């Protein structure tokens, strides 16, 4: 809470007697900070020095620390302390001291012009802060005065030293303005003042940059200074001469980087598009860099090509709309576009031999958006000019997306491979976007190229070229509906002809088939041409992710056309699962794929396949259930339980999840007899109980068991009904032995789906009462160690109130104890637990009238709830949770108004409650505001946010902007 200590006078005056901020002590603390090997001592020194910087004594010791006999680290601290005092505590400085402070700073800057550079910069920042605080009234011509003072001939410092000090001061001034804490109205005044003052700066910069006698260090500083000033949104036309000088300086290798930065900043300022004539003058300057760019590319000079590309892209990306509007200059803009195309297609592989092409991708989005935003007539003209450019772009991007040779790729680091992967994703996104402009012709173009490549005997076969074309196709097919494209049948026909000798190519073939799975669902006759490829790839661990995810997509999208292939798919999947070819997550995806597949079969077929699929795992589980628990057992058990729950997640014979057309649903088998998942669950129920009995202490195993039933319940819904009594009984036993959050989450799921059905109410009620009783006992023993259980319990109570408030009518439920525990949970440090508890109360309070025991407990203990809420708002809880507490206040006001009006007045009468910072008037205003607002929840949230800031002493501070 550093900023709270920084209130003028507070930290300083109060802390001064205890903390002796003398020059000697500051120097000792700095020595400790820099040289003491003990990290604790360093931290203490740093904390003490931060207090010293904001103390009133800082005005005194700062100047002494700047003495010439001190080392730079000490001088730097003195300069920093001055900056902090000027920038944060300006209001403490009497107006009659402004001039002497200014004069002292000028003197120190002049002295350090030939001294330590880091101290000089800090002093310049301090003077810049002073200037910004005095402008425009107390120091109207600040910048012009600075220039005049530093040009005075009678200075003891040599001309170059003075010049560099002045440039440093002028450079930090706009930077300090950008980060200053000036109030908004002052910021506008100062910005306007600086805009006028640039008239005193730019002629000086032009003169220094164009003077042949100016040394390189001065010219570099000039470019940095210009770069700093243009970010104040100086009119572009006022920068013309300096921009031209910066373009000339690009030929000097020492000035190249600074020139690029200055030009890019000048071109990129938002206001620049108003100065179209200046922008048009810049195009020839940028085009004039093409020889230098080609030379740099030829010589492998990546830094130069990168810098020139940044300039071309800055002009094109920021101003394409303004430049396209100048129709008579279309050829010069097209030349700029072609220059950017050259940068996109720069030779070499990103990121190993080039790092420039990625800079251009956003430009192509912007240009396309601008072309498509014109009215029809103008758009047609530009489409004619730019469609060929975009077809060329596709070729360039697909060339850039190509993998290097296997040998070269083998030498790449894992970081380079990852950067290349991300780069290809960016290319993929660009291609998908370009489709909007080029349409179906783009797919035909890719298909023709792929066809020629696969059928031509003239050119040597390149797997990289094939892979890139397929990658382009896949990029578009993944997000664009290609169901009506006339080239997809041809593409599906070409895929089996691809000679797959490489992992990257095989991966892309798989992902392309996956991207076309919806098309296959509409053209089932083509499934047989690609399914064998996918099943074959399943056996290759290197293709794990692509083959499994593609099979999952096909099984999900085409499940009603897969019964003829089901036996084969199940057999191959079983084989790879048994051989443990895939990692855990891919095994889970594979089970989900099989769940989709089996959903479309006849019930007896499902049971037959389930039997062969699950039997080996059941046998393994039986064996594991007999063994003494150990870590490797546990991994195997969790894995098997995970496979079962993932299979049951998607095995849905009642097709709850289907959004298919009615015509497709008609060809589905009507499920007869018990649900296959229920049959399997009933068969393995005893075994799961046996496993549980040995692993009840292990949260992971309990979680895995609960997940099986939770996913089954979510998928099966009402079909799960036969299992409800035995599952409720098992859950009750589990939770009574060792309470765990996952058991409560599953109970919540059962309450949600079955509590409102009379037939299932008795077992659900019994389970609800049991877990409540066990959790209340846990609260008596100390619930602080179990925030996850408390969180899940609160969510369960809220769900019960939402779905079946009758659960709170049961005489065996201690509603009072539940209420008191929920109030306790509001005070937990864990945000999710507090949110869940607030959620419980917002469900409970509206039930005051309809559920007797709830109304009674609110009447008796509601004041306790209100006090907990006010304590939280008063500063006990995180500010990010205030909306949740506001919801409780709103519910109290809406449903218990007469009680709240008494309670809130009583509670707020206590002195210092809920915060010592509040006046009685502020508390009174808050209670009146709350009681008045019974309709608009958003207003109550605003009131609570305002009140909590007052309680915390943060009202009107910088902290308020954080939320």
Secondary structure as UniProt FT lines:
FT   HELIX           2..5
FT   TURN            8..9
FT   HELIX           10..16
FT   TURN            17..18
FT   HELIX           23..35
FT   HELIX           39..54
FT   TURN            56..57
FT   HELIX           58..65
FT   TURN            68..69
FT   HELIX           72..88
FT   HELIX           90..92
FT   HELIX           95..97
FT   HELIX           98..112
FT   TURN            113..114
FT   HELIX           117..134
FT   TURN            135..141
FT   HELIX           142..151
FT   TURN            153..154
FT   HELIX           159..179
FT   HELIX           184..210
FT   TURN            212..213
FT   HELIX           216..230
FT   TURN            231..233
FT   HELIX           236..239
FT   HELIX           240..249
FT   TURN            250..251
FT   TURN            253..255
FT   HELIX           256..268
FT   HELIX           270..274
FT   HELIX           276..287
FT   TURN            288..289
FT   HELIX           290..298
FT   TURN            299..300
FT   HELIX           302..325
FT   HELIX           327..329
FT   HELIX           330..344
FT   TURN            351..353
FT   HELIX           357..360
FT   HELIX           361..372
FT   HELIX           376..400
FT   HELIX           406..410
FT   HELIX           414..438
FT   HELIX           440..455
FT   HELIX           463..477
FT   TURN            478..479
FT   TURN            483..484
FT   TURN            486..487
FT   HELIX           488..495
FT   TURN            496..497
FT   HELIX           503..515
FT   HELIX           517..522
FT   HELIX           524..526
FT   HELIX           527..537
FT   TURN            538..539
FT   HELIX           541..543
FT   HELIX           544..557
FT   HELIX           559..561
FT   HELIX           563..565
FT   HELIX           566..578
FT   TURN            579..580
FT   HELIX           584..599
FT   HELIX           603..626
FT   HELIX           631..650
FT   TURN            653..654
FT   TURN            656..657
FT   HELIX           662..666
FT   HELIX           676..695
FT   TURN            696..697
FT   HELIX           699..716
FT   HELIX           717..723
FT   HELIX           724..737
FT   HELIX           741..754
FT   TURN            755..756
FT   HELIX           758..781
FT   HELIX           783..785
FT   HELIX           787..803
FT   HELIX           805..809
FT   TURN            811..812
FT   HELIX           815..825
FT   TURN            826..827
FT   HELIX           831..844
FT   HELIX           845..847
FT   TURN            848..850
FT   HELIX           852..871
FT   HELIX           872..876
FT   HELIX           879..881
FT   HELIX           882..895
FT   HELIX           897..909
FT   TURN            911..912
FT   TURN            916..917
FT   HELIX           920..932
FT   HELIX           937..952
FT   TURN            955..956
FT   HELIX           958..962
//
